[in-house]
Amino acid sequence: MNSGGLNYRLVIFFIAIVFGVGMSMPTFLQSEKGAKISLGLDLQGGLHMLLGVKTDEAIKSKIKSIASSIKFFAQSGDIIIDELRIREESVTFALLDKDEEKKVDEMLKKITGLKVSKESLNFTLTLDEKEKEHIKEYAISQAVETIRNRLDQFGLAEPNVAKQGSDKILVELPGIKTAEDEQRARELIAKAAHLQLMAVDEKRRDRANTMSPMEASQYGDVILPDARGEQIKHVLKEIPVLDGSMLTDAKVGFSDMQQPVINFTLNSEGAKIFGDFTASNVGNHLAIVLDNRVYSDPVIRERIGGGSGQISGGFSVKEAHDVAIALRSGALLAPVVLLEKRSVGPSLGADSIQASLIALISGFILVVGFMMFYYGMAGVIANIALIVNLFLLIAVMALFGATLTLPGMAGIVLTIGMAVDANVIINERVRELLRTGASIKQAIEHGYENAMSAIVDGNLTTLITSIILYVYGTGPIKGFAVSMSIGILASMLTAILGTHGMYEFLIPRMEKSKNLSFWFGMKRGK
């Protein structure tokens, strides 16, 4: 070990100081530029919601999707079918040509979890119980991902969206402070964003306001309201031409009249279905339906290729933006309902921050005071490492855009005690060697060697525990695990590498003074 002067450990420690102080300043100063730590729901206030998922609706959507697939298969293969109907959780149709039965059977075998019963050429299709359970589970998982994607695109910082129990979803939105923001967030979360392109029943189009839903169902139709008002009705074919599952993008644009519209793009399969349908239905109407409301029903003038379309309906810019977000992030397979809502006020968050800061500062002062009193100058060196450790902790959390929660602050407080633990072990090993008559240089060198295994083992086991907490924990527990993990890694750098570098730099002065009481808070042989 080279003693005296600059060394590589000290250079790395200086770099860590510059990085820690530089990257943590935007957080401390709350400047507009630079990466900062976001405060969690419990510290800055916001919205807490518990949502329920109507998983039975996902099964109905699957049934409707199967009906659409059968219709497209029949049309593309010139197979004549009749009386294609949707009955709650089943699809029925009649095949007119027995020679086509084998083709239909082969197609139906490709649909997972489908139960097929036949009476002559009359088919009834249902889903088996295993497939229904799978659809329900997938609907909840898909709702979690979809809501999270929507909120990320909405611009909220670090929303927490997690499955709770078997059929519920927990949503925490930090930073929601106004009633307007709360309403927009709730609407965006609950919006099904189910896009369908549906054929208008041209024969019964004029009977929209006089026909009952039951009568419409006898013709394979549904009656849906217009987006402009419930009094305007449309008679549409029940089985859609295609739906939003084939949508790849949705963006806000402006019409020739400078009104906000939503331009959407379909995938290759959707583009083919769209092109084939428009080619064979020139002169008829095609309704663009979003969440069971008709936004427009233009006349098809010619075949529409390219797989793109437009939704117009008197949107405001904000509404168009939110609908486009919902469409891009995908439709909810099952509707969600609000079961519980709780607002956390900013004042409660401010009280939590104040209490946590008191605990943090009190713990810091007590640890610093003890180290200086008990270990002398070695305690001061440990305290410098502790301060740098805190700066590094804040800097790394800011760099990765981490969210600081109340448990996270508890993790920081705990990190203070753990950060000096390594130096306590090292100082005690050095003291033991000095008592046996070793020189200061030898005592420091062998003290670090002897202490290393205990330090690494202790920190490694705590780090593994923190990782497990992060992987399996929810929002607040994750915050605690993150601050603990970063604090442990930072303390390994500062408490081992940093203090070792400072000792190497100071060894000539220590050996010259030989004042063990000043440097290590002890006397040789005692």
N, C-alpha and C positions, 0 to 999 in steps of 0.2 A: 504494500500500500504506500503510494507516494504521499508524503505529508507536506503541508504548506502550499500556498498558492492556489491558483485556479485548477480545478479538476473536472472531468467529464460529468460527474454526478452533480456538481454545483451548477454547471452550464445547463444541464437538463432541468434542474430545479428552477433556475432563473427563467428559462423558457416557459415552464409551467406557470410561474408567477405572472409573466406578461400575458400569457393566454387567459389565465383565470380572471385577472383583473379586467383585461380588455373586453372579454366576452360577457362578463357579468354586469358591466356598467349600464348597458341599456335597460337591464332589469331593475337595478337599484335606482336609476334616474328616471325610469319610465319614459325614455325618449321614443320618438316616433320611428327612428331608424334603428336597425339592428335586431338580432334575434332576442326575444324576451320569453320569460316563463309566463304561461297563462295560468290564471287562478281558477280553481275548480268551483263547482256549484256551491260548496259549503263555505267558500271564502269570498266570492264576489256576488253571490246571489244568482237566481235563475229559476228554471222551471223543472219540476220533478213530475213525471207522469208514469202511470202504470197502464199498459194497454192490454186488451184482450183480443184474441184472433178468432174470427168466425171460420173455423177450419172446414165446416160443412160446405161453405160456399166454394172452396177450392175444388171439392169433388164435383160440384155442378159445373164449374168452369172446365174441368177435365172432360166431362161428358160432352160439353158443347164443342170442345176442341176435337174430340173423336168424331163427332158428327160432321164437322167441317172437313176433316181428313177423308172421310168416306165420300162426301159429296165431290171433293176435288178428284179423288181416285176414280170415281165413276165417270166424271166428265172427261178426264184426260184419257181414260181407257175406252170411251164410247160404250160404257156399260149402263144399261137402262135400269134405274131403280125407281121405286114409287113410294109415296107415303113416308118419306124420311122425317121422323119426328123425334123430339126430345121430351122425355117424360121424367121429370125430376132427376132420378139417378140412373136413367136408362136411355138407350137410343133404339128406336125401332125403324125398320124399313123392309120393303118387299122387293125381291129380285124378280124381274119379269122373264128373264131367259135362263133356263136351267143350265145351259152350256157355259154360262159365265160363273157358275157357282164355285168352281175350283179356284178361279182367280180371286174371288172375294174372300174365300177361306184362307188362302195364302196371305192375302193382305192383312186380314184380321189377326193372324197368328203373330204378326210382327209387333202388335200392340201389347205391351207388358201389362200383366194383371187383368186381362180382359176375359170375361166369362161370356161365352156365346151359346145361346139356345136357339134352336131352329124348329119351326113347324112348317113343313113343306118348304117354301121359299121365303117364308116370313122370318126375319131375323130379329132377335132381342139381345141387346148388348148391355152388360152391367160390369162393374168392377168387383173383384174379389176383396175380402176383408183385409188381407195383407197389403194389397195395393192402396186401399183407402187409408190405412194407417200411415203408409209411406207418404202419401200425398199430404196428409195432415201435418206430419213432422216436417216435410219439406216446405210446406206453406209457411210455417213459423220461422224456420231458418232463413227462407227467402225474404220474409218480411223484415227480419233483423238487418240483413244485408242491404235491402232496398231502402229502408228508413235511414240507415247510416249513410249510404251514398247520397241520398237526397239532402240530408242535413249538412254533409261535407260540401256539396255544391251550393247550398244555400249560403254558406260563408260563416257558419257558426264555429267558434274555436273549440276543438276537443269535445264534441258531444259524446256522451256515453250511452251506447245502445247495446243491451244485453238481454238474452233470454232468461226469464225467471220462472222457475217451475216448469210445468209441462206445456202450458199454452198461454203464457203471458210474456210481455216484453217490457223491460224497464228502460225508460228514456230520461236522461238528465241533460239539460241544456243550460250551461253556464252563460251568463251575460245577457239573458233575456230580462229586460227591465221594464219595457213598455207594453201596454195592452195590445198595441198594434203588432209588435214583433211576436208576441205570444200567439195571437190569432193566426198570423201568417205561418208560423211554425206548426201549429196544430193542424191547419188546413193542409199543409204540405205533407205532414206525416200521414194523415187520414185519407188523402186523395188516392183512390184506387188506380187512377190513370190507365183505365182499361180502354184501349183504342180498338174500335172495330169498323171495318168497312162493310156495309150491309146493303143488299139490294132492296130497292123500293118495290113493293107489290103494286105494279102499274094498274092492274085491274081494279083494285080496291083503294087506290090512292085517295079518291075523293070521299071515302067513307070514314076517314080517320077520326072524325068527331062524333060519329054516330054508331060505330061498331064497338061492341064490348070486347074486353080482353079474351073472354071465353070463346066468343064467336071467331075472333082472329086466330086463336090457337087451332081451331078446326081446319083452317086453311094453311097451317104452318107459318103463321105470322105472329108478330108482336107489335104492340102499340107503344111508342116511346114519345116522350115530350120533347119539345124544341128547347134549345138552350136559352132562347129569348123569353120563354114563359111557358108555364104548364098548360095554358089554354090552347097552344098550338100543338097539334098531334101529327104523328107520322105512322103510316102502316108499312112495316118492313118485314122482309123474310127473316124468320127466326134464326136460321143458321147463317152466320156471317160469311162473307166472301173470304176474309182473312182478319187476323187480329194483331194486337200490339206485340205479340211474341216474335213476330217477323220484322219488327222495327229495329233499325240500327242506329239512328240518330234523329234528333229533333232540335231545331234552332229557331230562335225568334227572328222574324223578318218583318218587312212592311209591305203592304199592298200598294197598288197604284194610287189609292186614295190616302196613302200614308197612315193606314190603320195597322196596328200590330197583328201579325199572323204567326202561325207556327208551321214551319216547313219540316216535313218528315221524310226519311229515307228508309226503304225496305231492303231486306237481304235478298239474295238471288232467288230463293224459293218464293218469297212474297212478291218480288218483281214479276216473276213468271205468271203467278196466279192473277195478279193485278192486270198484267198485259192481256192475258187470255180472256179474262172476264170483260174488260172494257171493249175488246175487239168483237166479242159476240153479243154485246149489249148496247151498241151505238143507238142513241135516241132515247134510252132509258135513263132513270135517275140512280145515282149512287150516293147513299147517305154516309157521311163521316160522323161516327158516334163516339163520344168520349164519356165514360162513366154513365152509360145509358141515357145520354142526352144528345139529340141531333144538332150538330153545329152547322152543317150545311148539307144540301142534297142536290148537287149540280147535275145537269144533263150531260151524259157522255157524248161528246161530239165526234170522237175518233179514238182509235186505240191509243192508250197511254203507256208508253214504254219508259224505261229508265228507273222504275221502282221508286218514284217520289210523288208526294202529294202535299196538300196544304190544308190547314185547319184555320178557318176564320170564324169569328163569332162575337165581335164587339169586345175583345179583350182589352184591358188596360195593359200598359207595358209590364207592370209588376205581375199581373195575372198570367200574361203570356210567358213571362220568365219562369214563374213557378210551375206552370203546366209543362213547359219544355223540360225543366229539371225532372219532373215526375216521369215523363215519358222516356227520357234518356236513361234514368236509373231503373226503369222497368216497372211494369204494373204489379200491384200487390195481388197475389194469387187468391188471397182471402181478405175480406174487409177487416179493419181494426176498429175497436171501440175503446173509448176512454173509460177506464174503471176508477182511476184515482188521479187527482191532480193536486200538487202542492207547490206553492211559490215560496222560494227562500229569498227574503229581503236582503238588500245590500247592507243594511245596518247590522243584521245578524252576522253576516260575513265579516264586517269590520270588527265586531266584538271578538270573533274567533281569531282573526289575525292579531289583534292586540294581545289576547291571552297567550297565543303561541309565541309571539315575539318576546313577551315577558319571560316565558319559560326558556326560550332559546338564549336570551341575553343572560338570564340568571345562571343557567347551566354553564354557559361559556365563561362567565366571570369566576364562578366557583372552581371550574377545572383549571383555568389559567392561574388563579391564585394559589391553588394547591401545588401545581407543578413548579411554580417559582419558589414557593416556600420550602418544599421538600427536596427538590433536586438542584436548586441554585441555577447556574447558567445553563446546565443541561435541560432544566425545565423551560427556560426562555427559548432555547432552540426547539424544543417540542411544541411550544406555543406558536412559534413562527410557522412550523409545519401545519399546525391546526388551523391557523388563519388562512393559509394558502389552500388547505383542503376545502374549507368552506367556499372560497372563491371558485375553485375548480368544480365543486359540486354544482353551484349555481350556473357556472359557465356551460357545463356539459348539458344540464337540463334545458337551458335556453337554446343551445345549439340544436338539440333534437326536438325542440318545440314541446317539451313535456308540460303537463298540467300539474300544478301544485295544489294538493288538497290538504285538508286538516290532518289526516293520517300521514301524508307526505311530510308535513312540518314536524310531526312526531318522529318520523324517521330521521330527519335532520338533527333534531335534539339528541336522539340516541346515537347518531353518528359522531357527535362531539365526544361522547365518552369513549366510543370505540376507537376514534382516531388517535387518542393519546395512549390507548392500551398497548400498542406496539412499542411506543417509546418508553413506557413504564417497564416492559419486559427487557428492552435493550439496556436501559439505565441500570436495572438491577443486576444484569449479567456483567456489565462493566464494573459496577461497584464490587461484586464478588471477586473479580479478577484483581482489582486494585487492592483489596484487603489481603490477597495472597502474596502481594509484593510485585505484581507485574507492572511494567512501565505503562504510562498512559497510552502510548501508541499501541502496544500489545493488547492492553485491556479493551481498547475500542475495536481493534481488528477482530479479536476472538469473541468479544461480546456480541457483535453483529452476527458472526458465524453461529454461535451457540443459540442465539435467540431466533434465528431465521425459521427453523422448523416449527417452533411453537406458534410464531406469528402467521406463517403461511397456512398451517393447519386450521387455526382458529378462524381466520378470514375466509378461507375456502369453504368451510362448513356453513358459515353464515351466508356466504354468497350463494351457495347451492339452495339453501332454504329460501332466500329472497327470490331466486329464479322460479322455484316451485310456487311460491305465493303469487308471482306475476302471471304464470301460465294458467293457474287454476282459480285465481281470485277474480273478484269483480272490481269495479272502478276504484273505490277508496283503498282497497287492499293493494291494487296494482300501484297506486300512488305511493303507498308506504314502501312497497318492494322496489320501486324505481329509485327513490331517494336513498334507500339503504344500499342498493347495489352500486350506484355511482359513488356514494360516500366511501364504501369499502375499497373500491378500486383506486379512488383518489388518495385514500390514506396509505395504501401500499406504495404509491409513488412518493408522497410527501414524507411519511413517517420513516420509511426505510431508505429510499434513495436520497431524498432531500437532506435529512438530518445527517446521514453518513457523509455527504459532500461538505456540509458545514463543519463537521468535526475534523475532516481531513484538512480543511483550510485553517482551522484554529489550533491544530496539534502543536506547532512550534511555540505558540503563545502559552498553551497549557503546560508544556514541559519546562518552559522557562520560568513560569511563575510557581509551579508545583503547589498551587493553592487548591487542594482537593475540596475544601469546604466551599470555596467560591464556585468552582467549576461543576462539582457533582453533589454538593451538599453533604459531604462526609469528610472524615479524617482517616488517613491510612491506618489500617490495623484495628479500626473500630467499626 
